[in-house]
Structure formats: structure tokens, C-alpha cells
């Protein structure tokens, strides 16, 4: 089973926050092969940026996290073709950032679920495929 997780969920693997336990279960299911986490190609940039600005990690630790992210074996998708068209359509329709819209469009493109911890995204883009990570089972 393929799912999409946005940066707000993956950051919870590295910073203990509300619902980090659910995010870690998602991670563990990906590692075990039970599910595949798919991401837009921009996701590692967003994840590392969020971790940098958290000020929890120093430069060396961020480098190690960057290596770790590569080892998870995420299925990544470039912003091209139909995915690009859907991303732009969603961004314009919901007045969202291209970054946020790319996760939504990828989930829609794959006909799967997007897990997020971004309450603003959930409020802004009301689609049944967007599920709060707090509801992950």
C-alpha cells in the first residue's frame, strides 16, 4: 500500500511532538514494507529546513539526518506532467502554497491518503484523502 506523508509528519520522527508516536508507527510500517511512503522530490528540502529552524540539531546532526532520509527508500516523484498540472490546480483552487499542494496532488494522483500534522493544510484544503496523522491506526 502506497501513502503520502508530508514534511510535518516526517519531522515528528526527529523531534518529539504531539502525535510523534503515530508518525513513528507510520515510519515503522514503511521500514517493514507493510506500506510505502511516497513523497514529492522537494520533501527532503522541507524536512531538513524545518529541522534546521527548530534549532534542535547542529550542522553535523543535520548532515546525519540527511543521510538517514536517503536510506528510508521513499518513493519520490518529480514535479512534471500531470502531477505538475494537478499541483498548480490545487494551489490555485485552495489558495495554498505549491509546496503543500504538491503533497495533496501526489496523493490524488496515486489515489491514496495524505497523512499530515499541518492543521492549516487540513483547514484550507478540505478533501477526504487528507488525514491528520493523529488518526493514523
WOFEN-V64881 format. One record per residue. N is the residue number from 1. NEAR is the number of other ideal C-beta (glycine too) atoms within 12 Angstrom. Layout:
n=N near=NEAR
n=N near=NEAR
This chain:
n=1 near=18
n=2 near=25
n=3 near=33
n=4 near=43
n=5 near=46
n=6 near=45
n=7 near=41
n=8 near=39
n=9 near=45
n=10 near=40
n=11 near=37
n=12 near=33
n=13 near=33
n=14 near=30
n=15 near=27
n=16 near=14
n=17 near=23
n=18 near=17
n=19 near=27
n=20 near=23
n=21 near=19
n=22 near=27
n=23 near=34
n=24 near=24
n=25 near=25
n=26 near=38
n=27 near=31
n=28 near=18
n=29 near=22
n=30 near=31
n=31 near=19
n=32 near=14
n=33 near=13
n=34 near=15
n=35 near=26
n=36 near=24
n=37 near=43
n=38 near=33
n=39 near=38
n=40 near=38
n=41 near=22
n=42 near=28
n=43 near=36
n=44 near=26
n=45 near=20
n=46 near=30
n=47 near=38
n=48 near=28
n=49 near=21
n=50 near=30
n=51 near=32
n=52 near=22
n=53 near=15
n=54 near=21
n=55 near=12
n=56 near=16
n=57 near=23
n=58 near=13
n=59 near=13
n=60 near=10
n=61 near=19
n=62 near=24
n=63 near=16
n=64 near=17
n=65 near=29
n=66 near=22
n=67 near=14
n=68 near=23
n=69 near=28
n=70 near=16
n=71 near=13
n=72 near=28
n=73 near=18
n=74 near=30
n=75 near=23
n=76 near=26
n=77 near=29
n=78 near=18
n=79 near=26
n=80 near=17
n=81 near=13
n=82 near=17
n=83 near=31
n=84 near=22
n=85 near=18
n=86 near=29
n=87 near=35
n=88 near=21
n=89 near=21
n=90 near=34
n=91 near=25
n=92 near=16
n=93 near=18
n=94 near=24
n=95 near=15
n=96 near=30
n=97 near=24
n=98 near=24
n=99 near=29
n=100 near=35
n=101 near=36
n=102 near=41
n=103 near=53
n=104 near=42
n=105 near=42
n=106 near=43
n=107 near=37
n=108 near=27
n=109 near=30
n=110 near=26
n=111 near=17
n=112 near=26
n=113 near=32
n=114 near=44
n=115 near=42
n=116 near=41
n=117 near=35
n=118 near=33
n=119 near=16
n=120 near=18
n=121 near=35
n=122 near=28
n=123 near=16
n=124 near=21
n=125 near=33
n=126 near=14
n=127 near=25
n=128 near=14
n=129 near=25
n=130 near=39
n=131 near=30
n=132 near=26
n=133 near=38
n=134 near=24
n=135 near=17
n=136 near=29
n=137 near=13
